[in-house]
Amino acid sequence: MTSGNKKQMRSWGRRLTSLFLMTLALALNTINVQTASAMDPNTPIASDGSTIKSTEGASNLQGENGFSGTGISTRNWRLESAEDFANLVALPDPADNGTESIIGVDSRVLVNPTTTYPARAVVLVTFTGGRCTGWLYGKDIVATAGHCVHSGPGGTWKTNVRVYPGRNGILSPYGVCTAKRLHSVTGWTVSGNEAYDYGAIKLNCTIGNTTGWFGFWWQSASLTGLSTRTNGYPGDKPLTQWRSLDFVRSTGTSQIFYQNDTVGGQSGSPVYQLRATGSAFCTGYCSMAIHAYGLHGSVPHSTNNHGTRINQSVFNNLVAWRNLP
């Protein structure tokens, strides 16, 4: 074997070794990510592939107050077009993962007008093939159910996502904003666990400065007995916003249960209350959960509508997503 051949073989050997080490590192990294996800279902995931730590940018407090908005348009959103409206009307009835329920007598009340706070901070969410509800909790971020941004295990991110703050029938008083990025957690996208069925939509506009946004908080103590309000866009009353009142009937670690009346299309609605000045953690209109499901399974799921509780992990993710550019 010539000296040149020996050098070439050594060169190839080094390349193969380098390739093997790179492959091994990637495999170990994948295992570590999968292991972390399996251990922590609140591991955040985004539609653009970016990752963040759940505590990145999180507040040291247990809550953040809302903002009523200026009510003055800066026109950083676009007006709804005739094509937008035609697409809205053509959307099929919502096919939410949970069959949200009217429990007893229908207690929903039409919200009209929707240009007052906090109704204007509640948004109609649309995407290819369906619609949901969401709520602004910052100038350019909407909280919603996980299944409104991602179809779950083996599925994909929703496409053509748009939000219409304060939608009211044929009226779209604050125009329409598109999505810059979608967020959820592996507990939903990988495992399909309804206890982690939450997400967020980062917007290409800052309409929240005009409409305002909800506050939100977490507490380790039980929420049972606290009053609850839900505002959303039910599929049986297309493009109009409805509100229902009740109270927390049961508190779980990752979910709360209530009998606010809802139907398909209201997934992602805020479960909130008006908290008096001086209340712990959050005052004003403050969300404690993200609505997602109706009656199914066993008690308390079989007797109550329910949603993802904003606990410390959910709170930290919401704050971190809000603080991203």
C-alpha positions as CSV (number, residue, x, y, z in Angstrom):
1,M,0.0,0.0,0.0
2,T,1.4,3.4,-1.0
3,S,2.0,6.2,1.4
4,G,-0.8,8.2,-0.4
5,N,-3.3,5.4,0.0
6,K,-2.5,5.1,3.8
7,K,-3.1,8.9,4.2
8,Q,-6.4,8.6,2.3
9,M,-7.5,5.7,4.5
10,R,-6.6,7.6,7.7
11,S,-8.6,10.6,6.4
12,W,-11.6,8.4,5.7
13,G,-11.3,6.8,9.1
14,R,-11.3,10.2,10.8
15,R,-14.4,11.3,8.8
16,L,-16.2,8.1,9.7
17,T,-15.3,8.5,13.4
18,S,-16.5,12.1,13.3
19,L,-19.7,11.1,11.6
20,F,-20.3,8.3,14.1
21,L,-19.8,10.7,17.1
22,M,-22.1,13.3,15.5
23,T,-24.8,10.6,15.0
24,L,-24.4,9.4,18.5
25,A,-24.7,12.9,19.9
26,L,-27.9,13.5,17.9
27,A,-29.3,10.2,19.1
28,L,-28.5,11.0,22.7
29,N,-30.0,14.4,22.4
30,T,-33.2,13.0,20.9
31,I,-33.4,10.5,23.8
32,N,-32.8,13.2,26.3
33,V,-35.6,15.4,24.8
34,Q,-38.0,12.4,24.6
35,T,-37.1,11.5,28.2
36,A,-37.7,15.1,29.4
37,S,-41.0,15.2,27.5
38,A,-42.1,11.9,29.1
39,M,-41.1,13.2,32.5
40,D,-42.7,16.6,32.1
41,P,-45.9,16.9,30.0
42,N,-45.7,20.7,30.3
43,T,-42.5,20.6,28.0
44,P,-43.2,23.5,25.5
45,I,-43.2,22.9,21.8
46,A,-43.7,25.4,18.9
47,S,-44.8,25.2,15.3
48,D,-41.5,26.6,14.1
49,G,-39.4,24.0,16.0
50,S,-38.1,26.5,18.5
51,T,-37.8,25.4,22.2
52,I,-37.9,27.4,25.4
53,K,-37.5,26.6,29.0
54,S,-40.9,26.7,30.8
55,T,-39.5,29.2,33.3
56,E,-37.9,31.5,30.7
57,G,-39.1,35.0,31.3
58,A,-41.6,33.8,33.9
59,S,-42.8,36.2,36.6
60,N,-41.9,35.6,40.2
61,L,-45.5,36.4,41.1
62,Q,-48.4,34.1,41.0
63,G,-50.5,36.2,38.8
64,E,-50.6,39.1,36.3
65,N,-53.3,41.7,36.0
66,G,-55.1,42.4,32.8
67,F,-55.4,45.6,30.8
68,S,-58.6,47.2,29.5
69,G,-57.0,48.5,26.3
70,T,-56.9,52.0,24.9
71,G,-60.0,51.5,22.8
72,I,-58.2,53.5,20.1
73,S,-57.2,51.7,16.9
74,T,-53.7,52.0,15.7
75,R,-54.6,49.9,12.6
76,N,-51.8,47.4,13.1
77,W,-54.3,44.8,11.9
78,R,-56.0,44.6,8.6
79,L,-59.6,45.0,7.8
80,E,-61.7,41.9,7.1
81,S,-62.2,41.3,3.4
82,A,-65.2,39.9,1.6
83,E,-63.1,36.8,1.0
84,D,-62.4,36.5,4.8
85,F,-66.1,36.6,5.5
86,A,-66.9,34.1,2.8
87,N,-64.3,31.7,4.3
88,L,-65.8,32.2,7.8
89,V,-69.3,31.4,6.7
90,A,-68.1,28.3,4.8
91,L,-66.3,26.8,7.8
92,P,-67.8,23.4,9.0
93,D,-69.3,23.0,12.4
94,P,-66.7,22.7,15.1
95,A,-65.4,19.2,15.8
96,D,-63.8,19.7,19.2
97,N,-62.1,16.8,21.0
98,G,-64.5,17.2,23.9
99,T,-68.3,17.3,23.4
100,E,-69.0,20.5,25.3
101,S,-72.3,20.4,27.0
102,I,-75.5,22.3,27.9
103,I,-76.2,21.1,31.5
104,G,-79.9,21.5,32.3
105,V,-81.4,24.7,31.1
106,D,-79.3,26.7,28.6
107,S,-77.9,29.6,30.6
108,R,-75.9,31.3,27.9
109,V,-76.5,35.0,27.3
110,L,-75.7,36.9,24.1
111,V,-72.8,39.4,24.5
112,N,-73.7,42.5,22.6
113,P,-72.0,44.8,22.0
114,T,-68.6,43.0,22.0
115,T,-66.6,46.3,21.8
116,T,-66.5,46.7,25.6
117,Y,-63.9,45.1,27.8
118,P,-63.4,42.2,28.4
119,A,-65.6,41.0,25.6
120,R,-63.3,42.6,23.0
121,A,-60.4,40.6,24.4
122,V,-62.2,37.3,23.6
123,V,-61.4,36.1,20.0
124,L,-62.9,33.9,17.4
125,V,-60.1,31.5,16.3
126,T,-60.3,30.0,12.8
127,F,-58.1,27.5,11.0
128,T,-58.4,25.3,8.0
129,G,-61.3,23.0,8.7
130,G,-62.6,24.5,11.9
131,R,-63.0,27.2,14.5
132,C,-62.5,27.7,18.3
133,T,-62.3,30.5,20.9
134,G,-59.3,32.2,22.5
135,W,-58.5,35.1,24.7
136,L,-55.8,37.8,24.6
137,Y,-53.5,37.8,27.6
138,G,-50.9,40.2,26.1
139,K,-50.6,42.7,23.2
140,D,-49.9,40.0,20.7
141,I,-50.7,36.6,22.2
142,V,-53.8,34.5,22.5
143,A,-54.4,31.6,24.9
144,T,-56.6,28.7,23.7
145,A,-57.0,24.9,23.9
146,G,-54.2,22.7,22.6
147,H,-56.5,21.0,20.1
148,C,-57.2,24.4,18.6
149,V,-53.5,24.7,17.5
150,H,-52.4,21.1,17.1
151,S,-54.4,17.9,16.3
152,G,-52.6,15.8,18.9
153,P,-50.6,12.6,18.8
154,G,-49.5,11.7,15.3
155,G,-51.1,15.0,14.1
156,T,-49.9,18.3,12.8
157,W,-50.1,22.0,13.6
158,K,-53.2,23.9,12.5
159,T,-52.8,25.9,9.3
160,N,-54.2,29.3,8.2
161,V,-54.8,30.3,11.8
162,R,-56.6,33.7,12.2
163,V,-58.1,35.5,15.1
164,Y,-61.0,38.0,15.2
165,P,-61.2,39.9,18.4
166,G,-64.7,40.8,19.6
167,R,-66.3,39.2,16.6
168,N,-70.1,39.9,16.5
169,G,-72.0,38.3,13.6
170,I,-71.2,40.1,10.4
171,L,-69.2,42.7,12.3
172,S,-65.4,42.4,12.8
173,P,-64.8,45.6,14.8
174,Y,-61.0,44.9,15.2
175,G,-60.3,43.3,11.9
176,V,-58.3,40.0,11.7
177,C,-54.8,39.0,12.8
178,T,-52.8,36.1,11.5
179,A,-50.5,33.7,13.4
180,K,-46.8,34.2,13.6
181,R,-46.2,31.0,15.6
182,L,-48.3,28.3,17.5
183,H,-47.4,26.9,20.9
184,S,-48.5,23.9,23.0
185,V,-46.9,21.2,25.2
186,T,-45.9,17.6,24.7
187,G,-48.5,16.4,27.1
188,W,-51.0,17.3,24.4
189,T,-49.0,17.1,21.1
190,V,-47.3,13.8,21.9
191,S,-49.5,12.1,24.6
192,G,-52.9,13.5,23.9
193,N,-53.6,13.9,27.6
194,E,-56.6,16.2,28.0
195,A,-55.2,17.5,31.3
196,Y,-52.5,19.3,29.2
197,D,-54.8,20.4,26.3
198,Y,-53.7,24.0,26.2
199,G,-51.7,26.3,23.8
200,A,-51.2,29.8,22.5
201,I,-51.1,31.7,19.3
202,K,-48.4,34.4,18.8
203,L,-49.9,37.1,16.5
204,N,-48.5,39.1,13.7
205,C,-50.2,42.2,15.2
206,T,-50.4,44.0,18.6
207,I,-54.2,44.4,18.7
208,G,-54.2,43.7,22.4
209,N,-53.0,47.3,22.9
210,T,-56.5,48.3,21.6
211,T,-58.7,45.6,22.9
212,G,-57.0,45.0,26.2
213,W,-56.3,41.5,27.6
214,F,-57.1,39.2,30.5
215,G,-55.1,38.8,33.6
216,F,-54.4,35.3,34.8
217,W,-53.2,33.6,38.0
218,W,-52.4,30.4,39.8
219,Q,-52.7,29.2,43.4
220,S,-51.9,26.0,45.1
221,A,-55.1,26.1,47.2
222,S,-58.3,24.6,45.9
223,L,-60.4,26.8,43.5
224,T,-63.7,25.0,44.4
225,G,-66.5,27.5,45.1
226,L,-65.0,30.4,43.2
227,S,-67.3,32.0,40.7
228,T,-66.7,31.3,37.0
229,R,-67.6,33.1,33.8
230,T,-67.0,31.8,30.2
231,N,-67.2,33.8,27.0
232,G,-66.9,32.1,23.7
233,Y,-68.1,31.5,20.1
234,P,-70.4,28.4,20.1
235,G,-70.9,26.6,16.8
236,D,-74.7,26.5,17.2
237,K,-74.8,30.4,17.2
238,P,-72.2,31.1,14.5
239,L,-69.8,34.1,14.8
240,T,-71.6,35.5,17.9
241,Q,-70.2,35.7,21.4
242,W,-72.1,34.1,24.4
243,R,-71.4,34.2,28.2
244,S,-72.4,31.7,30.9
245,L,-72.0,31.9,34.7
246,D,-71.4,29.2,37.4
247,F,-68.8,28.3,39.9
248,V,-66.0,25.7,40.3
249,R,-67.6,22.4,41.4
250,S,-64.4,20.4,41.7
251,T,-60.7,21.1,41.6
252,G,-58.0,18.8,40.2
253,T,-54.3,19.3,39.9
254,S,-54.4,20.0,36.2
255,Q,-58.1,20.6,35.5
256,I,-61.1,22.4,37.1
257,F,-64.8,21.4,36.7
258,Y,-67.8,23.7,36.4
259,Q,-71.3,23.8,34.8
260,N,-71.0,26.9,32.6
261,D,-73.0,26.0,29.5
262,T,-70.9,25.5,26.4
263,V,-71.0,23.8,23.0
264,G,-68.5,22.9,20.3
265,G,-66.5,26.0,19.2
266,Q,-66.0,27.3,22.7
267,S,-62.9,25.3,23.3
268,G,-60.2,27.8,24.3
269,S,-62.6,30.1,26.1
270,P,-61.4,31.9,29.2
271,V,-62.7,30.5,32.5
272,Y,-62.5,33.7,34.5
273,Q,-63.9,35.9,37.3
274,L,-64.0,39.6,38.2
275,R,-61.7,39.8,41.2
276,A,-62.0,42.8,43.5
277,T,-59.1,45.2,44.1
278,G,-56.9,43.8,46.7
279,S,-57.5,40.1,45.7
280,A,-54.5,37.9,45.9
281,F,-52.4,37.5,42.8
282,C,-54.7,39.1,40.2
283,T,-57.4,41.8,40.3
284,G,-59.9,42.7,37.6
285,Y,-60.9,40.2,34.9
286,C,-58.6,37.2,35.6
287,S,-58.6,33.7,34.0
288,M,-58.0,30.6,36.1
289,A,-58.4,28.0,33.4
290,I,-58.7,27.4,29.6
291,H,-62.0,25.7,28.7
292,A,-61.7,22.5,26.5
293,Y,-64.2,19.7,27.4
294,G,-67.7,18.6,28.1
295,L,-69.4,15.6,29.7
296,H,-67.6,12.3,29.2
297,G,-66.1,9.4,31.2
298,S,-66.6,9.2,35.0
299,V,-67.3,11.7,37.7
300,P,-66.4,14.6,37.8
301,H,-65.8,14.5,34.0
302,S,-69.2,13.0,33.4
303,T,-71.1,15.7,35.3
304,N,-69.2,18.9,34.5
305,N,-67.7,20.8,31.7
306,H,-64.0,21.3,32.3
307,G,-60.7,22.9,31.2
308,T,-57.0,23.0,31.9
309,R,-56.3,24.6,35.2
310,I,-53.7,27.4,35.2
311,N,-51.3,25.9,37.7
312,Q,-47.7,27.1,38.2
313,S,-46.3,25.1,35.2
314,V,-49.1,26.4,32.9
315,F,-48.6,29.9,34.2
316,N,-44.9,29.8,33.5
317,N,-45.4,28.6,29.9
318,L,-48.0,31.3,29.2
319,V,-45.7,34.0,30.5
320,A,-42.7,32.6,28.5
321,W,-44.7,32.4,25.3
322,R,-46.0,35.9,25.8
323,N,-42.5,37.3,26.3
324,L,-41.1,35.8,23.1
325,P,-40.7,38.2,20.1
